[in-house]
Structure formats: structure tokens, C-alpha cells
Amino acid sequence: MRSLRGLVVAGALAAGLAGVAAPVAHADAVAYLVNVTVRPGYNFAGPDAAIAYGQTICDRVAGLMPYGQLVEQVKSDFNSSDYYQGAYLINQAVNELCPAQIWQLRQSAGGYTVPA
């Protein structure tokens, strides 16, 4: 009787948890704009240009551009040799504009080391 009761409780818990979905990450363009316009060095022409550029980063990540190549592209676009400036913008774009791509970005960046 005791094992039957445990089985019933376990089944009820499983049925209840089946209806609970993981939270869905949503884009937050305002947070992205605040973070990339406060930090010096990007000098976007305006908010629309900043968001458009962030979307190109999202597209590159979705298109499976390797992380190292992505960093180099961002550095080139901003005429910068600063790895951290490029990485920061990539991080902000993916986290705030296309959070569904976070896993892909992490996969691509796995094992990447900053060139000396």
C-alpha cells in the first residue's frame, strides 16, 4: 500500500510539472541601448543604428560565425584593437537583443582565448 501511495504522489507531481514551461527570454532593446551608449568607443549615429548593428551581431551568431571571427569583425567595424570592446558589444547584443542565441554564442566561444 505504501509503495502504491508513493507511486500516485510521484505521478501527480510529474503531471503537475509537465505543464510548467521554462521561462522564455525576451529581447530588451532599452537595456542594450543603455549599455552600449554609456560605454565609450562605439559612437553610433543614433539608437536605430545601434540596434541595427546589434541585430547584425545576432544574425552572425545565428549564422554560426565562429566567435574569434565575430570579435575580429566587430573590432574592425569600430576600428579598434581592443578585444574587450568587441566582446562587450557582442555580449550586450546577444544577451539583450537575441537571448535565444546565448547558447549558440557560448558554444562558439568555448575554448576561445584572447590572442596575445
C-alpha positions in Angstrom: 0.0 0.0 0.0 2.8 2.4 0.9 4.6 1.9 -2.5 1.3 2.5 -4.3 0.8 5.8 -2.5 4.3 6.9 -3.4 3.7 6.0 -7.0 0.5 8.0 -7.0 2.2 11.0 -5.5 5.1 10.8 -7.9 2.7 10.6 -10.8 0.8 13.6 -9.6 4.0 15.6 -9.3 5.2 14.6 -12.7 1.8 15.5 -14.2 1.9 18.9 -12.5 5.4 19.7 -13.6 4.7 18.7 -17.2 2.5 21.8 -17.5 5.2 24.1 -16.2 7.3 25.6 -19.0 10.7 27.1 -18.7 10.6 30.9 -18.8 11.2 32.4 -22.2 13.9 35.0 -22.5 12.7 38.2 -24.2 14.7 40.9 -26.0 15.3 44.2 -24.2 16.4 46.8 -26.7 16.3 49.6 -24.0 18.8 47.7 -21.8 21.0 47.1 -24.9 20.9 50.8 -25.8 21.7 52.0 -22.3 24.7 49.6 -22.1 26.2 50.4 -25.5 25.7 54.1 -25.4 27.1 54.7 -21.9 30.3 52.8 -22.7 32.6 54.9 -24.8 34.0 53.9 -28.2 31.0 52.8 -30.3 29.7 56.2 -31.4 26.5 55.0 -33.1 24.7 57.7 -35.2 21.6 57.1 -33.1 19.5 54.4 -31.4 18.3 52.9 -34.6 21.9 52.5 -35.9 22.9 50.9 -32.5 20.0 48.4 -32.7 20.6 47.6 -36.3 24.3 46.9 -35.6 23.3 44.7 -32.7 20.9 42.8 -34.9 23.8 42.1 -37.4 25.7 40.5 -34.5 22.6 38.4 -33.7 22.5 37.4 -37.4 26.1 36.5 -37.4 25.8 34.3 -34.3 22.7 32.6 -35.8 24.6 32.1 -39.0 27.3 30.2 -36.9 30.1 32.7 -37.4 33.0 31.5 -35.2 33.4 33.6 -32.1 37.0 34.6 -32.9 35.9 35.8 -36.3 33.0 37.7 -34.8 35.2 39.5 -32.4 37.6 40.4 -35.2 34.7 41.7 -37.3 33.4 43.9 -34.5 36.9 45.3 -33.8 37.3 46.0 -37.5 33.9 47.7 -37.8 34.9 50.1 -34.9 38.5 50.5 -36.0 39.6 49.1 -32.6 42.3 46.8 -31.4 40.6 46.3 -28.1 39.3 42.7 -27.7 37.2 43.7 -24.7 35.4 46.4 -26.6 34.4 43.9 -29.2 33.5 41.2 -26.8 31.4 43.6 -24.7 29.3 44.7 -27.7 28.8 41.1 -28.7 27.8 40.1 -25.2 25.3 43.0 -24.9 23.7 42.3 -28.3 23.2 38.6 -27.7 22.1 39.0 -24.1 19.6 41.8 -24.8 18.6 41.6 -28.4 18.6 37.9 -29.2 18.8 35.9 -25.9 17.7 32.8 -27.7 21.2 32.8 -29.3 23.1 32.8 -26.0 23.6 29.0 -26.1 25.0 29.3 -29.7 27.4 32.1 -28.7 28.6 30.1 -25.7 29.2 27.0 -27.9 31.1 29.1 -30.4 33.2 30.8 -27.7 34.1 27.6 -25.9 37.8 27.2 -25.7 38.5 30.7 -27.2 41.5 32.5 -25.8 42.4 36.1 -26.2 45.3 36.5 -28.7 48.5 37.8 -27.1 
